């Protein structure tokens, strides 16, 4: 598909503002963004849609356009209540050689995105295929209004084995038949932990299921979907490889179409959060946006914040992960706020405890694909009305910050947990926490490193045992006299007295500031 083809679709009402001589550029995807520098999230030949919320003058226009040109975007399409985009954006696109299209106010980004993705699926099916030739038949099923489930069932029939599409948590998106009990989680573990894909997942009954990634360009494996089949037909070079490869490509396109719908909801959530953050949120505006997002407050509502630490594109992956974890439980979507994902979750049919348990179980499934990364989750307390939403979101974000102090690859804190010294620690800026810890515990860490001693462990155990000499010595498997020597050495190195309650509290706080 080329830009010219899009511009000739009457019901889209696209107007070419710059780049009239560049309309033969191919369009291979579509994305929506309002980041001022979105380059790292773009793929070559994408049509980029924007509502111009980033625009505040000529400099911002040049920065935005430069990022698109560097990412080799096919064109920029602006949607705005104005009849034409700002003149400085038109000039920037003309100077950079980037086609600029204007979308009529009566046409939504969702309608344009749907048209582009449907056209790409149809084009994909019409393209010359591999020898096995399944492409046209499978693509036409989607183009003609068929469901993804129908496509998967068709492939299962041709392979003569059951097959499924799953998320990285093991949730079955669609399948030709139900999965055996526990198989979804086992398949997810195999998919996430495999060094190379495609891979296999032996089952307890001796059978083998195979896993195949849906999208090789996903931001992270924990945010990807995958295919699963009985047997080993999906092995590279196998008899049915062509069929599986074509199915994976179509599933990826269909997921892009679904994600486009989520982006529309995400913009509504962004508007709601902006309204709440302004401090002057009017209740009708809040209620209206909650209704648009199908979020009811009648049975209670809470906020969830989630971050994936230690990976590239962390914000994007965090939103995908939180969306996935919440998908079976509640309507609505997550959005990115300061590098972490945030969502508002109605409690219809669930308690806060059940929701938190579900989040932890799903996140624990993803551990196999985290490597050195971590997932931290904060869950707020429950409210029954929209008036306190702003504080609810802050509570969830604060709880998630507190969860960073936890151990393990997955750590979660609820609003009920935010009632101790740990919540105070989490509110202290990271640089200040590190400075306090270094001043108090630095001498012990240096001494332990130089002399292969365990003074830091001794101090922590002593405080955990409430200063009990015998209990501490017993846990450390040392004589009480040895313990006395270590504690005296700690006092000498730090200049603090362990007989003072205030100074014991200082030590405890420093130990929690890791």
Backbone torsions as a table, in degrees:
resi	resn	phi	psi	omega
1	UNK	NA	138.1	-179.6
2	UNK	-114.2	161.2	179.1
3	UNK	-55.9	-37.3	-178.6
4	UNK	-59.4	-38.9	179.6
5	UNK	-61.7	-42.0	179.5
6	UNK	-64.3	-43.6	-176.0
7	UNK	-67.2	-17.9	-179.4
8	UNK	-92.8	0.9	177.3
9	UNK	-84.9	109.4	-170.7
10	UNK	-59.2	-43.5	-172.0
11	UNK	-71.3	-12.4	176.6
12	UNK	-82.2	-26.0	175.7
13	UNK	61.0	35.1	-178.7
14	UNK	-76.6	136.5	178.2
15	UNK	-117.1	128.3	-179.6
16	UNK	-85.1	120.3	-179.3
17	UNK	-102.3	-35.0	175.2
18	UNK	-141.8	158.9	175.5
19	UNK	79.3	34.2	179.2
20	UNK	-58.4	-28.4	-178.7
21	UNK	-89.4	5.8	-177.1
22	UNK	-116.5	17.9	-173.8
23	UNK	-77.3	-3.4	175.0
24	UNK	-86.8	3.3	176.1
25	UNK	-62.3	140.4	178.3
26	UNK	-79.2	146.7	174.6
27	UNK	-113.1	120.0	-177.4
28	UNK	-115.6	5.3	178.9
29	UNK	-179.0	175.0	179.6
30	UNK	-146.0	140.2	179.1
31	UNK	-147.8	154.2	178.3
32	UNK	-114.9	133.6	179.1
33	UNK	-150.4	149.7	170.5
34	UNK	-132.3	26.7	171.4
35	UNK	-80.2	143.9	-178.9
36	UNK	-69.5	-30.3	176.9
37	UNK	-131.6	81.5	-172.6
38	UNK	-89.0	5.7	-169.7
39	UNK	-49.3	-43.7	-174.1
40	UNK	-70.5	-11.7	179.2
41	UNK	-99.9	0.3	-175.6
42	UNK	-101.2	156.0	175.4
43	UNK	-116.4	153.4	179.8
44	UNK	-57.0	144.4	174.8
45	UNK	68.8	21.7	175.7
46	UNK	-86.6	145.0	167.9
47	UNK	-85.5	121.0	-175.0
48	UNK	-101.0	124.0	178.6
49	UNK	-103.7	139.4	179.3
50	UNK	-147.2	145.4	176.4
51	UNK	-95.5	2.8	174.7
52	UNK	70.1	20.9	178.7
53	UNK	-66.6	-18.9	179.3
54	UNK	-80.2	-16.4	-169.4
55	UNK	-75.3	125.7	173.5
56	UNK	-140.9	24.8	177.1
57	UNK	141.4	179.2	-175.8
58	UNK	-58.0	-39.6	-178.7
59	UNK	-62.3	-43.3	179.7
60	UNK	-65.7	-36.4	178.4
61	UNK	-62.5	-45.1	-179.6
62	UNK	-65.1	-40.7	179.4
63	UNK	-62.3	-45.8	-177.7
64	UNK	-63.4	-48.1	-178.6
65	UNK	-64.1	-40.7	179.1
66	UNK	-60.6	-38.9	178.9
67	UNK	-64.7	-38.9	179.5
68	UNK	-68.6	-41.0	179.4
69	UNK	-64.2	-43.0	179.4
70	UNK	-63.1	-34.1	179.5
71	UNK	-83.1	-0.4	179.0
72	UNK	62.2	43.3	176.1
73	UNK	-65.4	149.2	179.3
74	UNK	-71.4	-42.5	-177.7
75	UNK	-169.3	168.3	174.9
76	UNK	-114.7	136.1	176.3
77	UNK	-124.9	123.2	-178.1
78	UNK	-103.1	141.5	173.6
79	UNK	-120.0	124.3	-176.1
80	UNK	-157.4	155.4	177.1
81	UNK	-69.4	-18.3	177.0
82	UNK	-73.3	154.9	-179.8
83	UNK	-69.9	-33.0	177.7
84	UNK	-135.2	153.7	176.8
85	UNK	-66.2	166.2	178.6
86	UNK	-56.6	144.0	-177.3
87	UNK	-60.2	-35.5	-178.4
88	UNK	-68.2	-28.2	176.0
89	UNK	-72.3	-40.6	176.7
90	UNK	-60.1	-44.9	179.9
91	UNK	-63.5	-42.9	-178.6
92	UNK	-63.1	-41.1	179.0
93	UNK	-67.2	-41.2	179.6
94	UNK	-62.9	-43.5	-179.6
95	UNK	-66.1	-35.5	-175.9
96	UNK	-88.3	-6.5	-178.5
97	UNK	72.3	35.6	178.9
98	UNK	-110.0	120.6	177.1
99	UNK	-59.5	133.7	178.3
100	UNK	-119.2	124.5	178.7
101	UNK	-114.4	146.9	175.5
102	UNK	-113.0	132.3	-179.5
103	UNK	-97.9	131.6	-179.8
104	UNK	-60.5	150.0	-176.5
105	UNK	-64.8	-20.1	-178.1
106	UNK	-85.1	-5.8	-178.5
107	UNK	-111.2	131.4	-178.8
108	UNK	-88.9	158.0	172.9
109	UNK	-59.5	-35.3	179.9
110	UNK	-60.6	-42.6	179.8
111	UNK	-65.7	-42.1	178.9
112	UNK	-65.5	-44.8	179.7
113	UNK	-61.5	-44.6	179.0
114	UNK	-58.5	-43.8	-179.5
115	UNK	-63.4	-45.5	-178.6
116	UNK	-62.3	-46.8	-176.7
117	UNK	-68.0	-39.4	176.7
118	UNK	-63.2	-41.0	178.6
119	UNK	-64.1	-38.7	178.7
120	UNK	-66.5	-40.0	177.6
121	UNK	-63.1	-44.2	179.7
122	UNK	-64.2	-42.5	178.3
123	UNK	-63.1	-39.7	178.9
124	UNK	-60.6	-41.4	-179.6
125	UNK	-70.0	-28.0	-178.5
126	UNK	-85.3	-12.3	-176.9
127	UNK	-70.7	155.7	175.9
128	UNK	-57.2	131.6	-174.5
129	UNK	-103.9	175.9	174.6
130	UNK	-72.6	174.7	-175.3
131	UNK	-54.4	-35.3	-176.3
132	UNK	-69.1	-30.1	171.0
133	UNK	67.2	35.5	179.5
134	UNK	-85.9	-9.5	-167.7
135	UNK	-58.1	-52.8	-174.8
136	UNK	-61.5	-43.5	-176.8
137	UNK	-64.1	-45.2	-178.8
138	UNK	-68.8	-43.7	-179.0
139	UNK	-63.9	-39.4	-178.5
140	UNK	-65.3	-27.7	177.2
141	UNK	-61.9	-43.4	178.2
142	UNK	-71.3	-44.1	-177.6
143	UNK	-61.8	-36.0	-178.2
144	UNK	-81.3	10.2	176.3
145	UNK	95.6	5.4	178.2
146	UNK	-72.0	158.7	-178.7
147	UNK	-89.8	164.3	174.9
148	UNK	-61.8	-34.3	177.9
149	UNK	-60.1	-39.4	179.7
150	UNK	-66.5	-39.7	178.3
151	UNK	-62.6	-45.9	-179.7
152	UNK	-63.5	-40.3	178.4
153	UNK	-63.4	-38.6	177.3
154	UNK	-61.7	-45.8	179.3
155	UNK	-64.2	-41.8	179.2
156	UNK	-59.4	-38.9	178.6
157	UNK	-65.9	-39.4	-179.6
158	UNK	-72.5	-34.1	176.5
159	UNK	-78.1	-20.3	-175.8
160	UNK	62.8	32.8	173.9
161	UNK	-144.3	153.6	175.6
162	UNK	-66.7	148.9	177.5
163	UNK	-146.7	159.3	-174.0
164	UNK	-144.7	158.9	165.8
165	UNK	-113.6	127.5	-177.5
166	UNK	-128.2	157.6	171.1
167	UNK	-89.0	172.6	-177.6
168	UNK	-68.6	-14.0	175.8
169	UNK	-86.9	-4.8	-177.0
170	UNK	93.5	3.9	177.0
171	UNK	-71.4	132.8	178.3
172	UNK	-80.5	117.4	176.7
173	UNK	-77.1	-54.3	172.0
174	UNK	-147.6	158.3	178.3
175	UNK	-160.4	156.8	179.6
176	UNK	-77.7	-16.7	176.0
177	UNK	-163.1	165.0	179.6
178	UNK	-62.5	147.0	174.9
179	UNK	-82.0	147.9	173.4
180	UNK	-60.5	155.4	-179.9
181	UNK	-54.4	128.0	176.5
182	UNK	80.6	-6.5	-176.1
183	UNK	-69.9	-33.8	-179.7
184	UNK	-59.7	-45.0	179.7
185	UNK	-67.4	-39.2	179.0
186	UNK	-64.9	-39.7	178.5
187	UNK	-65.7	-40.9	178.5
188	UNK	-61.8	-42.2	178.6
189	UNK	-61.5	-42.1	179.6
190	UNK	-65.3	-42.3	-179.8
191	UNK	-64.5	-44.8	-175.7
192	UNK	-72.9	-33.6	-173.6
193	UNK	-94.3	-10.0	-177.3
194	UNK	-63.6	132.1	177.1
195	UNK	-70.4	-37.1	178.3
196	UNK	-130.3	148.0	176.1
197	UNK	-124.5	145.6	3.4
198	UNK	-64.1	160.0	179.2
199	UNK	-143.5	-179.3	-179.2
200	UNK	-125.8	157.4	179.9
201	UNK	-133.7	95.4	177.0
202	UNK	-60.3	140.1	-178.8
203	UNK	-105.8	159.9	-177.6
204	UNK	-57.9	-27.9	-178.5
205	UNK	-86.1	7.1	177.9
206	UNK	93.4	-9.9	177.8
207	UNK	-78.8	166.9	-179.9
208	UNK	-124.9	133.1	171.5
209	UNK	-113.3	147.4	-179.1
210	UNK	-111.6	149.7	-179.7
211	UNK	-122.6	144.4	-174.0
212	UNK	-144.2	127.8	-176.4
213	UNK	-69.0	143.0	177.2
214	UNK	-77.2	-42.9	-176.9
215	UNK	-133.0	118.9	178.0
216	UNK	-74.6	-15.3	-178.0
217	UNK	-100.2	14.5	-179.2
218	UNK	-62.0	149.7	-178.1
219	UNK	-58.7	-34.8	178.8
220	UNK	-161.9	151.3	-177.3
221	UNK	-60.1	-33.1	-178.6
222	UNK	-68.8	-12.2	178.2
223	UNK	-104.6	6.8	-174.5
224	UNK	-97.0	165.4	166.8
225	UNK	-104.7	165.9	176.0
226	UNK	-148.4	160.5	176.0
227	UNK	-97.0	148.5	174.6
228	UNK	-135.4	139.3	-178.5
229	UNK	-137.2	149.9	172.1
230	UNK	-72.1	138.9	179.9
231	UNK	85.5	-162.9	-175.2
232	UNK	-120.0	29.8	-177.3
233	UNK	-65.5	-19.6	-174.7
234	UNK	-87.8	1.2	179.6
235	UNK	-59.9	138.6	179.8
236	UNK	-55.1	131.7	-179.7
237	UNK	85.9	-3.1	-178.9
238	UNK	-72.8	174.9	-174.4
239	UNK	-60.7	-36.9	-174.3
240	UNK	-107.1	20.9	-175.9
241	UNK	-58.8	-42.3	-177.7
242	UNK	-59.0	-44.4	-178.0
243	UNK	-62.4	-43.1	-178.6
244	UNK	-68.7	-41.5	179.0
245	UNK	-61.1	-43.9	179.7
246	UNK	-66.2	-39.6	178.0
247	UNK	-62.7	-44.0	-179.9
248	UNK	-59.5	-41.3	-179.8
249	UNK	-65.0	-40.2	179.6
250	UNK	-70.1	-37.4	176.4
251	UNK	-62.8	-40.3	178.6
252	UNK	-62.5	-41.8	178.1
253	UNK	-65.5	-41.9	179.4
254	UNK	-65.8	-36.8	176.9
255	UNK	-65.9	-37.4	176.4
256	UNK	-60.9	-38.4	178.6
257	UNK	-64.8	-43.3	178.3
258	UNK	-64.7	-39.8	-179.9
259	UNK	-64.8	-32.2	177.7
260	UNK	-62.2	-38.9	176.9
261	UNK	-65.9	-39.1	178.4
262	UNK	-64.3	-34.6	-179.3
263	UNK	-63.2	-34.0	177.7
264	UNK	-65.2	-45.4	176.9
265	UNK	-63.4	-37.0	-178.0
266	UNK	-63.4	-35.7	178.3
267	UNK	-65.9	-35.8	177.0
268	UNK	-65.6	-42.2	177.8
269	UNK	-64.1	-39.7	176.6
270	UNK	-59.0	-43.5	178.9
271	UNK	-62.2	-40.8	179.6
272	UNK	-63.9	-45.3	-179.3
273	UNK	-65.7	-37.6	176.8
274	UNK	-63.7	-41.0	178.4
275	UNK	-62.3	-44.0	-179.9
276	UNK	-67.5	-38.4	-177.7
277	UNK	-71.3	-20.0	-177.3
278	UNK	-69.3	-17.7	179.1
279	UNK	80.1	-2.6	-179.0
280	UNK	-131.9	40.7	-175.8
281	UNK	-68.8	127.2	175.7
282	UNK	-86.6	136.5	-173.0
283	UNK	-59.8	-43.8	178.5
284	UNK	-58.2	-39.9	178.8
285	UNK	-64.4	-39.3	178.1
286	UNK	-65.8	-48.2	-178.4
287	UNK	-61.5	-40.3	-179.8
288	UNK	-61.0	-44.2	-179.1
289	UNK	-71.5	-35.5	174.5
290	UNK	-60.9	-41.3	179.3
291	UNK	-64.3	-41.9	178.1
292	UNK	-59.6	-35.5	-179.5
293	UNK	-86.2	3.3	-179.4
294	UNK	60.5	33.6	178.9
295	UNK	-103.1	112.0	179.0
296	UNK	-98.9	144.5	-178.9
297	UNK	-104.4	-1.2	-173.1
298	UNK	-57.2	-42.2	-177.1
299	UNK	-99.3	12.1	-180.0
300	UNK	106.4	153.3	-176.0
301	UNK	-147.5	141.2	174.4
302	UNK	-138.1	167.4	178.5
303	UNK	-111.3	147.4	177.3
304	UNK	-128.4	135.0	173.6
305	UNK	-121.3	140.0	-178.2
306	UNK	-142.6	140.4	175.7
307	UNK	-135.8	143.4	172.3
308	UNK	-108.4	111.2	-174.7
309	UNK	-97.1	139.3	172.7
310	UNK	93.7	19.2	177.3
311	UNK	-135.1	163.4	172.8
312	UNK	-74.4	154.8	177.9
313	UNK	53.8	41.8	-173.4
314	UNK	-60.7	-40.2	-179.6
315	UNK	-62.9	-45.2	179.7
316	UNK	-62.6	-45.2	-179.7
317	UNK	-66.5	-40.6	179.5
318	UNK	-59.6	-42.9	177.9
319	UNK	-62.5	-44.7	179.7
320	UNK	-62.5	-41.1	-179.0
321	UNK	-67.1	-46.2	-179.2
322	UNK	-65.9	-40.2	174.0
323	UNK	-54.3	-47.1	-177.2
324	UNK	-65.9	-43.5	-178.4
325	UNK	-64.7	-33.4	-177.7
326	UNK	-88.5	-15.6	-172.3
327	UNK	-51.8	-44.9	-178.1
328	UNK	-74.1	-11.0	-169.8
329	UNK	-104.5	-37.5	-168.1
330	UNK	-154.1	155.3	173.6
331	UNK	-74.4	172.9	177.8
332	UNK	99.5	175.6	-176.9
333	UNK	-136.5	167.2	174.1
334	UNK	-99.0	161.2	174.4
335	UNK	-141.8	164.7	-177.1
336	UNK	-92.1	132.0	175.6
337	UNK	-134.2	111.5	178.5
338	UNK	53.8	44.1	174.5
339	UNK	83.6	0.0	176.8
340	UNK	-125.9	159.3	-179.7
341	UNK	-91.5	141.1	179.8
342	UNK	-132.9	139.6	177.4
343	UNK	-143.9	150.7	171.7
344	UNK	-104.7	129.5	-170.0
345	UNK	-125.9	117.8	174.0
346	UNK	-74.3	149.3	-174.0
347	UNK	-102.1	22.1	179.5
348	UNK	-57.1	115.5	177.4
349	UNK	84.5	-3.9	-179.3
350	UNK	-132.8	152.1	170.3
351	UNK	-96.6	164.5	178.0
352	UNK	-60.5	-37.7	179.5
353	UNK	-65.2	-43.4	179.3
354	UNK	-63.1	-41.3	-180.0
355	UNK	-64.2	-44.5	179.6
356	UNK	-63.1	-41.5	178.1
357	UNK	-60.9	-41.6	179.0
358	UNK	-64.9	-43.6	179.0
359	UNK	-59.2	-45.2	-179.1
360	UNK	-65.4	-40.7	-179.6
361	UNK	-64.3	-43.6	179.0
362	UNK	-65.7	-42.9	179.3
363	UNK	-65.3	-35.6	179.0
364	UNK	-63.4	-34.1	176.9
365	UNK	-61.9	-33.2	-177.7
366	UNK	-76.9	-10.8	-177.0
367	UNK	-53.8	-36.1	-176.8
368	UNK	-61.4	-22.3	-179.1
369	UNK	-105.9	6.8	-175.0
370	UNK	-82.1	-28.0	-174.9
371	UNK	61.7	-123.5	178.9
372	UNK	-89.4	1.4	-178.3
373	UNK	-81.1	169.1	178.0
374	UNK	-135.1	153.0	170.5
375	UNK	-114.4	124.0	176.3
376	UNK	-118.6	137.5	-173.2
377	UNK	-130.0	137.1	173.4
378	UNK	-123.4	132.0	-179.9
379	UNK	-122.1	127.5	-177.5
380	UNK	-78.7	175.7	169.0
381	UNK	-75.0	-179.9	-173.7
382	UNK	-101.7	140.7	172.8
383	UNK	-124.3	156.4	179.0
384	UNK	-112.5	14.1	178.8
385	UNK	-154.2	161.4	-176.3
386	UNK	-77.1	-11.1	-172.7
387	UNK	-65.7	-27.4	-175.4
388	UNK	-106.4	18.8	-175.6
389	UNK	-61.6	-38.3	-177.6
390	UNK	-60.3	-47.4	179.5
391	UNK	-67.8	-29.4	178.6
392	UNK	-64.0	-44.8	180.0
393	UNK	-65.2	-43.0	178.4
394	UNK	-62.8	-37.2	178.7
395	UNK	-63.6	-42.7	179.2
396	UNK	-64.4	-42.7	179.9
397	UNK	-66.7	-38.5	177.9
398	UNK	-65.8	-42.6	178.7
399	UNK	-62.4	-37.7	178.9
400	UNK	-66.2	-40.1	175.5
401	UNK	-59.4	-40.6	177.5
402	UNK	-64.0	-35.0	179.8
403	UNK	-63.6	-22.1	177.3
404	UNK	-61.1	-24.6	180.0
405	UNK	-78.8	-12.2	-180.0
406	UNK	-73.8	170.6	179.9
407	UNK	-103.2	166.2	177.7
408	UNK	89.7	168.0	-179.2
409	UNK	-72.8	-25.2	178.3
410	UNK	-125.3	126.8	-178.8
411	UNK	-137.4	134.1	-179.0
412	UNK	-135.3	144.7	176.3
413	UNK	-133.2	137.1	177.2
414	UNK	-103.1	167.2	178.5
415	UNK	-57.9	-34.2	179.7
416	UNK	-65.6	-25.5	-179.2
417	UNK	-79.8	-17.8	-174.2
418	UNK	-82.9	70.6	-177.3
419	UNK	-148.1	25.9	-178.7
420	UNK	-136.0	-175.3	178.3
421	UNK	-59.7	-23.7	-179.2
422	UNK	-63.6	-36.7	179.6
423	UNK	-66.8	-33.1	176.4
424	UNK	-68.5	-40.9	179.4
425	UNK	-60.7	-43.0	-177.0
426	UNK	-63.6	-25.0	-179.1
427	UNK	-81.6	-11.7	-179.2
428	UNK	-81.9	133.6	178.4
429	UNK	-53.8	143.8	-175.8
430	UNK	-56.0	-41.3	-178.5
431	UNK	-63.4	-38.7	179.2
432	UNK	-69.4	-38.3	177.6
433	UNK	-61.4	-45.8	-178.8
434	UNK	-63.3	-39.3	-179.8
435	UNK	-64.5	-44.6	180.0
436	UNK	-62.7	-45.7	-178.7
437	UNK	-63.7	-43.3	-177.7
438	UNK	-63.8	-43.2	-179.4
439	UNK	-62.6	-37.9	-174.7
440	UNK	-87.7	-42.5	-173.6
441	UNK	-104.7	-11.0	-179.5
442	UNK	-52.9	-45.7	179.2
443	UNK	-59.5	-35.3	179.4
444	UNK	-71.7	-41.1	179.5
445	UNK	-64.0	-41.7	179.3
446	UNK	-65.8	-41.8	-179.7
447	UNK	-65.2	-43.9	178.5
448	UNK	-60.8	-42.1	-178.6
449	UNK	-66.5	-37.1	-176.7
450	UNK	-79.6	-29.9	-173.1
451	UNK	-118.0	6.8	-179.3
452	UNK	53.2	44.2	178.2
453	UNK	-104.8	179.8	-176.2
454	UNK	-128.8	44.9	-177.3
455	UNK	-65.6	-39.3	-178.9
456	UNK	-64.8	-44.7	177.6
457	UNK	-63.1	-39.4	178.8
458	UNK	-61.8	-45.1	179.8
459	UNK	-61.6	-46.4	-177.8
460	UNK	-63.0	-43.3	179.6
461	UNK	-64.9	-41.8	179.5
462	UNK	-58.6	-42.9	180.0
463	UNK	-72.1	-37.4	177.8
464	UNK	-63.9	-30.0	178.9
465	UNK	-92.0	18.1	176.7
466	UNK	55.7	33.1	177.5
467	UNK	78.6	16.1	179.5
468	UNK	-79.1	118.5	-175.9
469	UNK	-65.4	-51.8	-175.2
470	UNK	-64.5	-44.8	-178.8
471	UNK	-63.9	-39.5	179.2
472	UNK	-65.9	-47.3	179.5
473	UNK	-60.7	-39.3	-179.9
474	UNK	-64.5	-44.2	179.9
475	UNK	-65.5	-34.3	-178.8
476	UNK	-87.2	-6.9	-179.2
477	UNK	59.0	45.5	177.1
478	UNK	-131.2	163.3	176.1
479	UNK	-73.5	151.9	180.0
480	UNK	-59.4	-35.6	178.3
481	UNK	-63.6	-38.5	176.5
482	UNK	-63.1	-41.4	178.4
483	UNK	-61.9	-44.1	179.3
484	UNK	-58.6	-41.9	179.6
485	UNK	-62.2	-44.8	-178.1
486	UNK	-63.3	-44.2	-178.6
487	UNK	-65.7	-37.7	176.8
488	UNK	-63.7	-39.1	179.2
489	UNK	-65.7	-38.1	177.4
490	UNK	-60.5	-44.4	179.6
491	UNK	-63.4	-40.4	-179.7
492	UNK	-65.4	-42.6	-176.5
493	UNK	-71.7	-34.1	-175.4
494	UNK	-97.9	-17.5	-175.8
495	UNK	72.3	18.7	-180.0
496	UNK	-115.2	154.9	179.8
497	UNK	-105.9	127.0	178.8
498	UNK	-80.1	-1.1	174.1
499	UNK	-86.6	-12.0	-179.4
500	UNK	-90.1	127.0	178.7
501	UNK	-62.1	-43.5	-180.0
502	UNK	-58.4	-42.5	-176.8
503	UNK	-76.5	-28.0	171.8
504	UNK	-64.1	-40.7	177.9
505	UNK	-62.4	-41.8	177.3
506	UNK	-58.6	-45.3	178.7
507	UNK	-61.3	-43.7	-179.0
508	UNK	-61.2	-45.5	179.3
509	UNK	-62.3	-42.3	179.8
510	UNK	-62.3	-40.5	179.0
511	UNK	-65.3	-30.6	179.7
512	UNK	-79.2	-12.2	-176.5
513	UNK	-91.6	49.5	-180.0
514	UNK	-90.4	NA	NA
